[in-house]
Amino acid sequence: MGTMTAKEAKKQVITTSQVEHVALLARLELKETEKDIYVNQLNDILAYMQMLNELDTENVTPTAHVLPLCNVFRQDEVGQHMPVEKVLANAPEKEEQFFKVPRIV
C-alpha cells in the first residue's frame, strides 16, 4: 500500500452542476466565484477522506468517541416524597391533587 499526497488523491468528484443542484435544493443563490470555491473545497474534503481511507486501521479498536465516556445514572429507588399539599402550596392554579396548566393545542 503506497501513500498518496493530497495532490495525487485530489480529482474532481464534485462538479459545478452538482453544487448548483444542491444550492437550488437549499434555495441558495450562489455567485459563480462562490460555486468555484465550493467545488474546490468539497473536492479537497473528498480527497482528504480518500487519503484517510488508505490508512491501515486493522488493529485500531473502533470507537464512538475519542474520550472514554460513560453515563452516570442513579438507581431508580422509591424514597421519601413531599406531601401533595406542600408541593401544591405555591402553585398558581391547582385542581384536586394536580397542577393546572393552560391547554396547549
C-alpha positions as a Markdown table, in Angstrom:
| # | Residue | x | y | z |
|---|---|---|---|---|
| 1 | Met | 0.0 | 0.0 | 0.0 |
| 2 | Gly | 1.6 | 3.3 | -1.1 |
| 3 | Thr | 0.9 | 6.6 | 0.5 |
| 4 | Met | -0.5 | 9.3 | -1.7 |
| 5 | Thr | -0.3 | 13.0 | -1.3 |
| 6 | Ala | -3.3 | 15.3 | -1.2 |
| 7 | Lys | -2.5 | 16.4 | -4.8 |
| 8 | Glu | -2.4 | 12.8 | -6.0 |
| 9 | Ala | -5.6 | 12.0 | -4.2 |
| 10 | Lys | -7.4 | 15.1 | -5.5 |
| 11 | Lys | -9.5 | 14.6 | -8.5 |
| 12 | Gln | -12.7 | 16.4 | -9.4 |
| 13 | Val | -15.5 | 14.3 | -7.9 |
| 14 | Ile | -17.9 | 17.2 | -7.2 |
| 15 | Thr | -18.9 | 19.2 | -10.3 |
| 16 | Thr | -20.2 | 22.8 | -10.6 |
| 17 | Ser | -23.6 | 21.4 | -11.8 |
| 18 | Gln | -23.8 | 19.3 | -8.6 |
| 19 | Val | -23.1 | 22.4 | -6.4 |
| 20 | Glu | -25.7 | 24.3 | -8.4 |
| 21 | His | -28.2 | 21.5 | -7.8 |
| 22 | Val | -27.6 | 21.4 | -4.1 |
| 23 | Ala | -27.8 | 25.2 | -3.9 |
| 24 | Leu | -31.2 | 25.0 | -5.8 |
| 25 | Leu | -32.5 | 22.4 | -3.3 |
| 26 | Ala | -31.3 | 24.6 | -0.4 |
| 27 | Arg | -32.7 | 27.7 | -2.1 |
| 28 | Leu | -29.3 | 29.4 | -2.1 |
| 29 | Glu | -28.2 | 31.9 | -4.6 |
| 30 | Leu | -24.5 | 31.5 | -5.3 |
| 31 | Lys | -22.3 | 33.7 | -7.4 |
| 32 | Glu | -20.0 | 32.0 | -10.0 |
| 33 | Thr | -17.0 | 32.6 | -7.7 |
| 34 | Glu | -18.8 | 31.0 | -4.8 |
| 35 | Lys | -19.6 | 28.0 | -6.9 |
| 36 | Asp | -16.0 | 27.6 | -7.8 |
| 37 | Ile | -15.0 | 27.9 | -4.1 |
| 38 | Tyr | -17.5 | 25.3 | -3.0 |
| 39 | Val | -16.4 | 22.9 | -5.8 |
| 40 | Asn | -12.8 | 23.2 | -4.7 |
| 41 | Gln | -13.5 | 22.9 | -1.0 |
| 42 | Leu | -15.7 | 19.9 | -1.4 |
| 43 | Asn | -13.2 | 18.2 | -3.7 |
| 44 | Asp | -10.4 | 18.9 | -1.2 |
| 45 | Ile | -12.5 | 17.3 | 1.6 |
| 46 | Leu | -13.2 | 14.2 | -0.5 |
| 47 | Ala | -9.5 | 14.0 | -1.5 |
| 48 | Tyr | -8.5 | 14.1 | 2.2 |
| 49 | Met | -11.1 | 11.4 | 3.0 |
| 50 | Gln | -9.6 | 9.2 | 0.3 |
| 51 | Met | -6.2 | 9.6 | 1.9 |
| 52 | Leu | -7.7 | 8.6 | 5.2 |
| 53 | Asn | -9.3 | 5.5 | 3.5 |
| 54 | Glu | -5.7 | 4.4 | 2.6 |
| 55 | Leu | -4.7 | 4.1 | 6.3 |
| 56 | Asp | -4.3 | 0.7 | 7.8 |
| 57 | Thr | -6.8 | 0.6 | 10.6 |
| 58 | Glu | -6.9 | -3.2 | 11.1 |
| 59 | Asn | -5.5 | -3.1 | 14.6 |
| 60 | Val | -7.4 | 0.1 | 15.7 |
| 61 | Thr | -10.3 | -0.5 | 18.1 |
| 62 | Pro | -13.5 | 1.1 | 16.8 |
| 63 | Thr | -14.7 | 3.9 | 19.0 |
| 64 | Ala | -17.8 | 6.1 | 19.1 |
| 65 | His | -16.0 | 8.9 | 20.9 |
| 66 | Val | -12.4 | 9.9 | 21.4 |
| 67 | Leu | -12.6 | 10.0 | 25.2 |
| 68 | Pro | -13.8 | 7.2 | 27.4 |
| 69 | Leu | -17.3 | 8.3 | 28.5 |
| 70 | Cys | -19.9 | 6.6 | 30.5 |
| 71 | Asn | -23.3 | 7.6 | 31.6 |
| 72 | Val | -23.8 | 8.2 | 35.3 |
| 73 | Phe | -27.2 | 7.1 | 36.3 |
| 74 | Arg | -28.5 | 6.8 | 39.8 |
| 75 | Gln | -30.6 | 3.9 | 40.9 |
| 76 | Asp | -34.3 | 4.3 | 40.5 |
| 77 | Glu | -35.4 | 3.8 | 44.1 |
| 78 | Val | -38.5 | 4.7 | 45.9 |
| 79 | Gly | -37.8 | 7.3 | 48.6 |
| 80 | Gln | -39.4 | 9.9 | 50.8 |
| 81 | His | -41.7 | 12.4 | 48.9 |
| 82 | Met | -43.1 | 15.7 | 49.9 |
| 83 | Pro | -46.8 | 15.8 | 50.8 |
| 84 | Val | -49.1 | 16.8 | 48.0 |
| 85 | Glu | -50.3 | 19.8 | 49.9 |
| 86 | Lys | -46.8 | 21.1 | 50.3 |
| 87 | Val | -45.9 | 20.6 | 46.7 |
| 88 | Leu | -49.0 | 22.4 | 45.5 |
| 89 | Ala | -48.8 | 25.2 | 48.1 |
| 90 | Asn | -47.2 | 27.7 | 45.7 |
| 91 | Ala | -48.9 | 26.6 | 42.5 |
| 92 | Pro | -50.7 | 29.4 | 40.7 |
| 93 | Glu | -53.5 | 27.1 | 39.9 |
| 94 | Lys | -54.4 | 23.6 | 41.0 |
| 95 | Glu | -57.2 | 21.1 | 40.5 |
| 96 | Glu | -57.6 | 18.4 | 43.1 |
| 97 | Gln | -54.1 | 16.9 | 43.6 |
| 98 | Phe | -52.7 | 18.2 | 40.3 |
| 99 | Phe | -51.1 | 21.3 | 38.8 |
| 100 | Lys | -53.5 | 23.1 | 36.5 |
| 101 | Val | -51.8 | 24.4 | 33.4 |
| 102 | Pro | -53.2 | 26.1 | 30.3 |
| 103 | Arg | -54.4 | 23.9 | 27.5 |
| 104 | Ile | -52.0 | 23.8 | 24.6 |
| 105 | Val | -53.5 | 22.6 | 21.3 |
